[in-house]
């Protein structure tokens, strides 16, 4: 497995972790839930700075912005690896 394919796989998994965070925010689980804490620890290093960079008032669009940036990065990696 080459580096480009590995990077694409990691980014794809990270995208699903962001989706999991969005879904977990809708159901409002126990704040001490280990799965929730794990997902927050993985996503906050990306979502936190995006949230501060582009504030949207009460609406948090940082997961959407992160998803768009990851998709762009994945396209760039795929083109460079081709």
C-alpha positions as CSV (number, residue, x, y, z in Angstrom):
1,X,0.0,0.0,0.0
2,X,1.5,3.3,-1.0
3,X,1.5,6.5,1.0
4,X,-1.2,8.2,-1.1
5,X,-3.6,5.3,-0.6
6,X,-2.9,5.2,3.1
7,X,-3.5,8.9,3.4
8,X,-6.8,8.6,1.5
9,X,-7.9,5.8,3.8
10,X,-7.0,7.8,6.9
11,X,-8.9,10.8,5.7
12,X,-11.9,8.7,4.8
13,X,-12.0,7.2,8.3
14,X,-11.6,10.7,9.8
15,X,-14.5,11.9,7.7
16,X,-16.7,9.2,9.3
17,X,-15.5,10.2,12.7
18,X,-16.7,13.7,12.0
19,X,-20.1,12.4,10.9
20,X,-20.2,10.4,14.1
21,X,-19.6,13.6,16.1
22,X,-22.4,15.3,14.3
23,X,-24.9,12.5,14.9
24,X,-23.8,12.2,18.6
25,X,-24.5,16.0,19.0
26,X,-28.1,15.4,17.8
27,X,-28.9,12.6,20.3
28,X,-27.2,14.4,23.3
29,X,-25.6,11.3,24.9
30,X,-24.2,11.1,28.5
31,X,-21.2,13.6,28.5
32,X,-19.1,10.9,30.3
33,X,-19.7,8.3,27.5
34,X,-16.3,6.9,26.4
35,X,-17.3,6.8,22.7
36,X,-18.4,10.5,22.8
37,X,-15.1,11.5,24.6
38,X,-13.1,9.5,22.1
39,X,-14.8,11.2,19.1
40,X,-14.4,14.6,20.6
41,X,-10.7,14.1,21.3
42,X,-10.2,13.0,17.7
43,X,-12.2,15.8,16.0
44,X,-11.6,18.8,18.2
45,X,-8.1,19.6,17.0
46,X,-9.6,20.2,13.5
47,X,-13.1,21.5,14.4
48,X,-12.0,23.9,17.2
49,X,-9.8,26.1,15.0
50,X,-12.3,26.0,12.1
51,X,-15.1,27.1,14.6
52,X,-12.9,30.1,15.7
53,X,-11.9,30.9,12.2
54,X,-15.4,31.1,10.7
55,X,-18.0,31.9,13.4
56,X,-21.6,31.5,12.3
57,X,-23.3,32.7,15.5
58,X,-25.3,29.9,17.0
59,X,-24.9,27.5,14.0
60,X,-21.8,25.3,14.1
61,X,-20.8,24.7,10.5
62,X,-17.3,23.6,11.3
63,X,-18.0,19.9,10.5
64,X,-19.3,20.9,7.1
65,X,-16.2,23.1,6.5
66,X,-13.9,20.3,7.7
67,X,-15.6,17.8,5.4
68,X,-15.2,20.1,2.4
69,X,-11.5,20.7,3.2
70,X,-10.9,16.9,3.6
71,X,-12.6,16.2,0.3
72,X,-10.4,18.8,-1.4
73,X,-7.3,17.3,0.2
74,X,-8.4,13.9,-0.9
75,X,-8.8,15.0,-4.5
76,X,-5.4,16.7,-4.4
77,X,-3.8,13.5,-3.0
78,X,-5.6,11.3,-5.5
79,X,-4.4,13.5,-8.4
80,X,-0.8,13.6,-7.2
81,X,-0.8,9.8,-6.7
82,X,-2.2,9.1,-10.2
